[in-house]
Amino acid sequence: MDQIYNFSAGPAVLPREVLQQARDEMLDWHGSGMSVMEMSHRGKEFMAIAKQTESDLRELVGIPQNYKVLFLQGGASSQFSMLPMNLLRGKKKADYINTGQWSTKAIEEANRYCTVNVAASSAEANFTYVPTQDKWQLNSDAAYVHYTSNETIGGVEFNWIPEIPVENNIPLVADMSSNILSRPLDVKRFGLIYAGAQKNLGPAGLTLVIVREDLLGMPIAGTPTLYDYQIHAKNDSMYNTPPTYAMYITGLVFAWLKTQGGLAAMETINITKANLLYDLLDNTDFYHCPVTKPDRSRMNVPFTLKNSGLDDTFLKQAENNGLIQLKGHRSVGGMRASIYNAMSMEGVAKLAAFMKEFASQHA
């Protein structure tokens, strides 16, 4: 079969080496006689997988010891509720930065539990930029400040970490679902980081939470047991059965990232891949990228054709060339190429070559 390049925004492409290893270990993991899917989550075999997975993540990112790593279910969307339930800590307000559809959903859910102050928003420009911090209107008595580091749908990314006044002792929280592990990360700048796995970590079904220990243990009254971060932290993410196979695959991805040279090396590769597409988009009037240049995502590259009547033709011909899942989100239309860590340079180069040829044929 000819090589297929999958540009899906999520569930997304996984490293071929990871899939090959999972294939080889499918029926018998390391001589255990079991598939990982069959293992008890409390058995010695899976406990070894879980321990190695967390260890590799801590090494990759440099996670300090006073942060807990949680492997949960429910997707990043469950964190829209779980976050205020755990981090309000007696306060009534939280600050949110609105840069797209996922920020908007997080705000809507948080409003169930507290008063949300939208400290900054780019809604007036159809979420095509990140508001600079000098425009933010933060509350000194907010429980936390939340932002979405990369908006998968709109292709808008924070290429900087917000600075929160130290004297206010307000934790910074980030939804990093679609760009986590794509670049080095200073965890100490954050109180909590969360991410759904199915974009840049592993398969759907796993949610990663990295949380500072001092923020645990103060959930609002009525918080369900499974929505209490401390319960999961005390039980090493084993209070109930975790998404074991998704953890295993994600662990293989962590190991793969180490063989690639770690996060600094991945950032270099990701910059090169993104520039290949953005340079093409900026040097033709056939295509257009709506996102302001400083805020363009390295992970999700949205673009439109000057003649939208050619959209279906573009998608069909792309698919015929082994380039799939390029249709933009239904809410914004156009095209979107998601080029996460696992998308090879060859795949991006092939897409760029196809786009140039398509433009020359239909100019």
Kinemage of the C-alpha trace (Angstrom):
@kinemage 1
@onewidth
@group {chain A} dominant
@subgroup {mainchain}
@vectorlist {calphas} color= white
{ca met a 1} P 0.000 0.000 0.000
{ca asp a 2} L 1.238 3.480 -0.828
{ca gln a 3} L 2.187 5.707 2.119
{ca ile a 4} L -0.806 7.561 3.572
{ca tyr a 5} L -0.239 10.815 5.454
{ca asn a 6} L -2.937 11.492 8.024
{ca phe a 7} L -3.442 15.181 8.874
{ca ser a 8} L -6.367 14.596 11.250
{ca ala a 9} L -6.696 17.005 14.171
{ca gly a 10} L -7.562 14.156 16.534
{ca pro a 11} L -7.573 11.315 17.056
{ca ala a 12} L -4.368 11.900 15.205
{ca val a 13} L -1.381 10.214 13.644
{ca leu a 14} L 0.881 8.150 15.912
{ca pro a 15} L 4.556 7.379 15.302
{ca arg a 16} L 4.897 4.405 12.957
{ca glu a 17} L 7.540 2.889 15.235
{ca val a 18} L 5.095 2.979 18.138
{ca leu a 19} L 2.370 1.248 16.150
{ca gln a 20} L 4.816 -1.397 14.970
{ca gln a 21} L 5.945 -2.106 18.522
{ca ala a 22} L 2.340 -2.290 19.723
{ca arg a 23} L 1.620 -4.721 16.886
{ca asp a 24} L 4.538 -6.934 17.860
{ca glu a 25} L 3.481 -6.908 21.528
{ca met a 26} L -0.246 -7.230 20.914
{ca leu a 27} L -0.669 -10.886 21.856
{ca asp a 28} L 2.214 -11.320 24.267
{ca trp a 29} L 3.718 -8.409 26.169
{ca his a 30} L 7.325 -9.213 27.106
{ca gly a 31} L 6.677 -12.929 27.559
{ca ser a 32} L 3.760 -12.428 29.916
{ca gly a 33} L 1.413 -14.401 27.688
{ca met a 34} L -1.047 -11.506 27.799
{ca ser a 35} L -1.955 -8.498 25.744
{ca val a 36} L -1.708 -5.251 27.687
{ca met a 37} L -5.467 -4.940 27.151
{ca glu a 38} L -5.956 -8.106 29.230
{ca met a 39} L -3.783 -7.188 32.183
{ca ser a 40} L -4.998 -6.309 35.641
{ca his a 41} L -4.200 -2.681 36.277
{ca arg a 42} L -2.879 -3.754 39.685
{ca gly a 43} L -0.790 -6.620 38.375
{ca lys a 44} L 2.998 -6.398 38.379
{ca glu a 45} L 3.139 -6.262 34.590
{ca phe a 46} L 0.934 -3.213 34.164
{ca met a 47} L 2.296 -1.530 37.269
{ca ala a 48} L 5.726 -1.694 35.599
{ca ile a 49} L 4.282 -0.097 32.442
{ca ala a 50} L 2.630 2.682 34.450
{ca lys a 51} L 5.792 3.389 36.446
{ca gln a 52} L 7.943 3.610 33.307
{ca thr a 53} L 5.391 5.805 31.544
{ca glu a 54} L 5.402 8.363 34.350
{ca ser a 55} L 9.178 8.193 34.722
{ca asp a 56} L 9.742 8.871 31.022
{ca leu a 57} L 7.303 11.791 31.066
{ca arg a 58} L 8.988 13.332 34.092
{ca glu a 59} L 12.365 12.979 32.397
{ca leu a 60} L 11.174 14.420 29.082
{ca val a 61} L 9.533 17.483 30.584
{ca gly a 62} L 11.574 17.949 33.756
{ca ile a 63} L 8.581 17.728 36.082
{ca pro a 64} L 9.526 18.766 39.643
{ca gln a 65} L 8.888 16.321 42.474
{ca asn a 66} L 6.262 18.578 44.054
{ca tyr a 67} L 3.972 17.983 41.074
{ca lys a 68} L 1.700 14.981 40.707
{ca val a 69} L 1.165 13.261 37.370
{ca leu a 70} L -2.337 11.886 36.903
{ca phe a 71} L -3.558 9.566 34.153
{ca leu a 72} L -7.332 10.017 33.984
{ca gln a 73} L -10.331 9.392 31.763
{ca gly a 74} L -12.969 11.778 30.440
{ca gly a 75} L -10.963 13.773 27.922
{ca ala a 76} L -9.875 17.380 28.331
{ca ser a 77} L -13.553 18.389 28.373
{ca ser a 78} L -13.993 16.712 31.758
{ca gln a 79} L -11.316 19.056 33.086
{ca phe a 80} L -13.518 22.039 32.271
{ca ser a 81} L -15.551 20.982 35.345
{ca met a 82} L -12.900 19.193 37.364
{ca leu a 83} L -10.657 22.251 37.362
{ca pro a 84} L -12.990 24.715 39.120
{ca met a 85} L -14.238 21.974 41.433
{ca asn a 86} L -10.706 21.530 42.740
{ca leu a 87} L -8.972 24.890 42.316
{ca leu a 88} L -11.525 27.428 43.528
{ca arg a 89} L -10.434 26.699 47.118
{ca gly a 90} L -13.055 28.933 48.691
{ca lys a 91} L -12.814 31.704 46.102
{ca lys a 92} L -15.691 32.793 43.880
{ca lys a 93} L -13.971 34.014 40.700
{ca ala a 94} L -11.635 32.708 38.011
{ca asp a 95} L -9.945 34.455 35.087
{ca tyr a 96} L -10.118 32.966 31.589
{ca ile a 97} L -8.503 34.014 28.322
{ca asn a 98} L -10.762 33.325 25.345
{ca thr a 99} L -8.929 32.531 22.124
{ca gly a 100} L -11.242 30.050 20.433
{ca gln a 101} L -13.833 27.327 20.647
{ca trp a 102} L -12.112 25.249 23.317
{ca ser a 103} L -11.579 28.304 25.517
{ca thr a 104} L -15.242 29.151 25.040
{ca lys a 105} L -16.346 25.675 26.114
{ca ala a 106} L -14.100 25.842 29.183
{ca ile a 107} L -15.614 29.212 30.114
{ca glu a 108} L -19.176 27.955 29.685
{ca glu a 109} L -18.528 25.020 31.991
{ca ala a 110} L -16.643 27.014 34.626
{ca asn a 111} L -19.607 29.401 34.852
{ca arg a 112} L -21.503 26.561 36.529
{ca tyr a 113} L -19.192 26.777 39.536
{ca cys a 114} L -17.943 30.337 39.784
{ca thr a 115} L -18.034 33.801 38.277
{ca val a 116} L -15.829 33.791 35.213
{ca asn a 117} L -13.997 36.950 34.293
{ca val a 118} L -13.026 36.844 30.624
{ca ala a 119} L -9.823 38.780 31.130
{ca ala a 120} L -9.084 38.962 27.400
{ca ser a 121} L -10.680 37.722 24.202
{ca ser a 122} L -10.107 37.680 20.469
{ca ala a 123} L -13.728 36.848 19.654
{ca glu a 124} L -14.208 40.186 17.870
{ca ala a 125} L -11.673 39.073 15.247
{ca asn a 126} L -13.103 35.567 14.895
{ca phe a 127} L -10.341 34.184 17.134
{ca thr a 128} L -7.491 34.861 14.729
{ca tyr a 129} L -4.945 36.123 17.265
{ca val a 130} L -3.783 35.907 20.885
{ca pro a 131} L -4.411 39.073 22.957
{ca thr a 132} L -1.116 40.463 24.225
{ca gln a 133} L -0.845 40.413 27.989
{ca asp a 134} L -0.846 44.190 28.328
{ca lys a 135} L -4.502 44.011 27.234
{ca trp a 136} L -5.525 41.502 29.918
{ca gln a 137} L -7.788 42.589 32.782
{ca leu a 138} L -6.924 40.135 35.548
{ca asn a 139} L -8.571 39.972 38.968
{ca ser a 140} L -6.291 40.116 41.991
{ca asp a 141} L -8.671 37.781 43.852
{ca ala a 142} L -9.129 35.155 41.124
{ca ala a 143} L -8.721 31.516 42.102
{ca tyr a 144} L -6.663 30.817 38.969
{ca val a 145} L -5.935 32.059 35.448
{ca his a 146} L -6.825 29.674 32.619
{ca tyr a 147} L -5.787 29.714 28.974
{ca thr a 148} L -5.748 27.292 26.054
{ca ser a 149} L -2.191 27.132 24.784
{ca asn a 150} L -3.199 25.945 21.314
{ca glu a 151} L -6.639 26.213 19.744
{ca thr a 152} L -6.902 23.124 17.564
{ca ile a 153} L -9.815 24.406 15.485
{ca gly a 154} L -8.615 27.934 14.776
{ca gly a 155} L -4.895 27.239 14.621
{ca val a 156} L -4.013 29.927 17.182
{ca glu a 157} L -1.155 29.190 19.587
{ca phe a 158} L 0.435 30.928 22.544
{ca asn a 159} L 4.108 31.057 21.620
{ca trp a 160} L 4.820 32.477 25.064
{ca ile a 161} L 3.867 31.708 28.672
{ca pro a 162} L 1.780 34.329 30.493
{ca glu a 163} L 3.345 36.111 33.467
{ca ile a 164} L 1.097 36.121 36.549
{ca pro a 165} L 2.053 38.567 39.342
{ca val a 166} L 3.814 36.539 42.033
{ca glu a 167} L 2.381 38.646 44.850
{ca asn a 168} L -1.153 37.516 43.990
{ca asn a 169} L -0.217 33.830 44.372
{ca ile a 170} L -2.657 32.884 41.612
{ca pro a 171} L -1.906 29.605 39.811
{ca leu a 172} L -1.644 29.576 36.035
{ca val a 173} L -3.616 26.773 34.372
{ca ala a 174} L -3.266 25.624 30.776
{ca asp a 175} L -5.195 23.320 28.483
{ca met a 176} L -2.324 21.951 26.384
{ca ser a 177} L -4.256 19.219 24.624
{ca ser a 178} L -2.925 19.853 21.148
{ca asn a 179} L 0.614 21.137 21.664
{ca ile a 180} L 1.945 19.445 24.784
{ca leu a 181} L 5.401 17.889 24.297
{ca ser a 182} L 5.881 19.782 21.034
{ca arg a 183} L 8.460 22.067 22.670
{ca pro a 184} L 10.303 22.362 26.010
{ca leu a 185} L 8.011 23.208 28.912
{ca asp a 186} L 8.766 25.000 32.191
{ca val a 187} L 6.278 23.245 34.476
{ca lys a 188} L 7.215 25.453 37.439
{ca arg a 189} L 5.414 28.358 35.770
{ca phe a 190} L 2.098 26.511 36.135
{ca gly a 191} L -0.171 25.361 38.896
{ca leu a 192} L -1.864 22.817 36.662
{ca ile a 193} L -1.569 21.551 33.085
{ca tyr a 194} L -4.052 19.222 31.430
{ca ala a 195} L -4.271 17.572 28.038
{ca gly a 196} L -6.387 15.069 26.175
{ca ala a 197} L -4.056 12.456 24.720
{ca gln a 198} L -5.545 11.975 21.267
{ca lys a 199} L -3.798 14.866 19.547
{ca asn a 200} L -0.111 14.841 20.476
{ca leu a 201} L 0.340 12.161 23.159
{ca gly a 202} L -1.387 8.923 22.255
{ca pro a 203} L -4.795 7.390 21.571
{ca ala a 204} L -8.176 8.686 22.661
{ca gly a 205} L -9.323 7.683 26.130
{ca leu a 206} L -6.518 9.100 28.266
{ca thr a 207} L -6.310 12.520 29.905
{ca leu a 208} L -3.063 13.787 31.404
{ca val a 209} L -3.008 16.148 34.385
{ca ile a 210} L 0.136 17.640 35.932
{ca val a 211} L -0.746 19.443 39.156
{ca arg a 212} L 1.227 21.114 41.940
{ca glu a 213} L 0.731 19.288 45.231
{ca asp a 214} L -0.262 22.331 47.293
{ca leu a 215} L -3.364 22.771 45.108
{ca leu a 216} L -4.774 19.387 46.102
{ca gly a 217} L -7.252 18.512 48.813
{ca met a 218} L -9.678 21.461 48.750
{ca pro a 219} L -12.515 20.502 46.388
{ca ile a 220} L -15.849 22.289 46.550
{ca ala a 221} L -18.646 20.637 48.523
{ca gly a 222} L -20.367 17.893 46.593
{ca thr a 223} L -17.450 17.128 44.292
{ca pro a 224} L -17.813 13.514 43.108
{ca thr a 225} L -15.045 11.216 44.306
{ca leu a 226} L -13.769 10.619 40.788
{ca tyr a 227} L -13.560 14.387 40.207
{ca asp a 228} L -11.256 14.939 43.194
{ca tyr a 229} L -7.648 15.277 42.036
{ca gln a 230} L -6.331 14.286 45.448
{ca ile a 231} L -8.102 10.924 45.324
{ca his a 232} L -6.283 10.102 42.095
{ca ala a 233} L -2.974 11.467 43.383
{ca lys a 234} L -3.128 9.390 46.578
{ca asn a 235} L -3.907 6.264 44.573
{ca asp a 236} L -1.328 6.763 41.806
{ca ser a 237} L -4.141 7.085 39.240
{ca met a 238} L -5.380 3.637 40.263
{ca tyr a 239} L -8.422 4.531 42.367
{ca asn a 240} L -10.477 2.979 39.588
{ca thr a 241} L -9.345 1.167 36.456
{ca pro a 242} L -7.407 3.686 34.362
{ca pro a 243} L -7.378 3.612 30.529
{ca thr a 244} L -4.654 0.969 30.562
{ca tyr a 245} L -4.058 0.412 26.861
{ca ala a 246} L -4.058 4.143 26.135
{ca met a 247} L -1.490 4.580 28.918
{ca tyr a 248} L 0.659 1.844 27.390
{ca ile a 249} L 0.609 3.410 23.912
{ca thr a 250} L 1.279 6.855 25.362
{ca gly a 251} L 4.218 5.390 27.245
{ca leu a 252} L 5.588 4.078 23.950
{ca val a 253} L 5.225 7.594 22.520
{ca phe a 254} L 7.219 9.007 25.450
{ca ala a 255} L 9.970 6.453 24.806
{ca trp a 256} L 9.911 7.340 21.107
{ca leu a 257} L 10.277 11.037 21.907
{ca lys a 258} L 13.388 10.252 23.927
{ca thr a 259} L 14.923 8.480 20.927
{ca gln a 260} L 14.183 11.568 18.796
{ca gly a 261} L 16.310 13.722 21.073
{ca gly a 262} L 13.654 15.003 23.477
{ca leu a 263} L 11.515 18.121 23.389
{ca ala a 264} L 14.167 20.577 22.230
{ca ala a 265} L 14.817 18.426 19.181
{ca met a 266} L 11.104 18.076 18.526
{ca glu a 267} L 10.673 21.846 18.674
{ca thr a 268} L 13.314 22.311 15.982
{ca ile a 269} L 11.586 19.765 13.758
{ca asn a 270} L 8.154 21.271 14.405
{ca ile a 271} L 9.324 24.775 13.527
{ca thr a 272} L 10.766 23.496 10.257
{ca lys a 273} L 7.576 21.620 9.373
{ca ala a 274} L 5.328 24.580 10.167
{ca asn a 275} L 7.509 27.061 8.295
{ca leu a 276} L 7.373 24.889 5.205
{ca leu a 277} L 3.591 25.329 5.047
{ca tyr a 278} L 3.345 28.921 6.258
{ca asp a 279} L 6.008 30.116 3.821
{ca leu a 280} L 4.013 28.557 1.010
{ca leu a 281} L 0.770 30.159 2.212
{ca asp a 282} L 2.389 33.576 2.518
{ca asn a 283} L 3.927 33.538 -0.938
{ca thr a 284} L 0.805 32.989 -2.993
{ca asp a 285} L -2.595 34.616 -3.271
{ca phe a 286} L -4.132 31.230 -4.115
{ca tyr a 287} L -4.125 30.247 -0.415
{ca his a 288} L -4.743 32.281 2.714
{ca cys a 289} L -4.040 31.696 6.401
{ca pro a 290} L -6.334 33.794 8.632
{ca val a 291} L -4.153 33.704 11.778
{ca thr a 292} L -1.828 36.595 12.623
{ca lys a 293} L 1.789 35.594 12.104
{ca pro a 294} L 3.039 35.779 15.722
{ca asp a 295} L 0.189 33.559 16.902
{ca arg a 296} L 0.196 30.839 14.293
{ca ser a 297} L 0.093 27.277 15.549
{ca arg a 298} L 2.916 24.886 14.812
{ca met a 299} L 0.491 22.008 15.288
{ca asn a 300} L -2.657 23.002 13.362
{ca val a 301} L -2.305 24.987 10.139
{ca pro a 302} L -5.638 26.348 8.846
{ca phe a 303} L -5.944 27.764 5.342
{ca thr a 304} L -8.522 28.625 2.722
{ca leu a 305} L -8.493 28.627 -1.054
{ca lys a 306} L -9.077 31.911 -2.861
{ca asn a 307} L -11.804 30.124 -4.795
{ca ser a 308} L -13.784 28.126 -2.227
{ca gly a 309} L -15.554 26.413 -5.098
{ca leu a 310} L -12.385 24.352 -5.493
{ca asp a 311} L -12.473 23.015 -1.919
{ca asp a 312} L -13.987 19.640 -2.776
{ca thr a 313} L -11.658 19.217 -5.745
{ca phe a 314} L -8.654 20.002 -3.531
{ca leu a 315} L -9.710 17.461 -0.916
{ca lys a 316} L -10.423 14.756 -3.464
{ca gln a 317} L -7.136 15.199 -5.292
{ca ala a 318} L -5.246 15.373 -2.002
{ca glu a 319} L -6.788 12.072 -0.930
{ca asn a 320} L -5.842 10.537 -4.279
{ca asn a 321} L -2.274 11.571 -3.469
{ca gly a 322} L -2.335 9.914 -0.046
{ca leu a 323} L -2.991 13.147 1.877
{ca ile a 324} L -6.057 12.622 4.060
{ca gln a 325} L -8.121 14.384 6.755
{ca leu a 326} L -7.398 17.895 5.474
{ca lys a 327} L -10.936 19.268 5.664
{ca gly a 328} L -11.263 22.182 8.078
{ca his a 329} L -13.517 22.046 11.112
{ca arg a 330} L -17.183 22.442 10.196
{ca ser a 331} L -17.392 25.703 12.177
{ca val a 332} L -14.700 27.489 10.159
{ca gly a 333} L -14.524 25.634 6.852
{ca gly a 334} L -11.543 25.623 4.519
{ca met a 335} L -8.651 23.288 5.183
{ca arg a 336} L -6.559 22.365 8.181
{ca ala a 337} L -3.321 20.407 8.271
{ca ser a 338} L -2.521 19.041 11.723
{ca ile a 339} L 1.193 18.359 11.894
{ca tyr a 340} L 1.793 16.997 15.365
{ca asn a 341} L 5.050 15.437 16.553
{ca ala a 342} L 4.262 12.161 14.812
{ca met a 343} L 3.722 13.753 11.391
{ca ser a 344} L 6.925 13.212 9.444
{ca met a 345} L 8.842 15.867 7.561
{ca glu a 346} L 8.225 13.778 4.453
{ca gly a 347} L 4.468 14.056 4.944
{ca val a 348} L 4.587 17.839 5.272
{ca ala a 349} L 6.889 18.134 2.267
{ca lys a 350} L 4.536 16.007 0.188
{ca leu a 351} L 1.583 18.190 1.213
{ca ala a 352} L 3.488 21.362 0.311
{ca ala a 353} L 4.443 19.929 -3.084
{ca phe a 354} L 0.832 18.955 -3.765
{ca met a 355} L -0.421 22.403 -2.772
{ca lys a 356} L 2.038 24.083 -5.143
{ca glu a 357} L 1.026 21.823 -8.008
{ca phe a 358} L -2.683 22.283 -7.301
{ca ala a 359} L -2.295 26.058 -7.259
{ca ser a 360} L -0.435 26.052 -10.567
{ca gln a 361} L -3.146 23.924 -12.178
{ca his a 362} L -6.041 26.060 -10.964
{ca ala a 363} L -4.590 29.571 -10.866
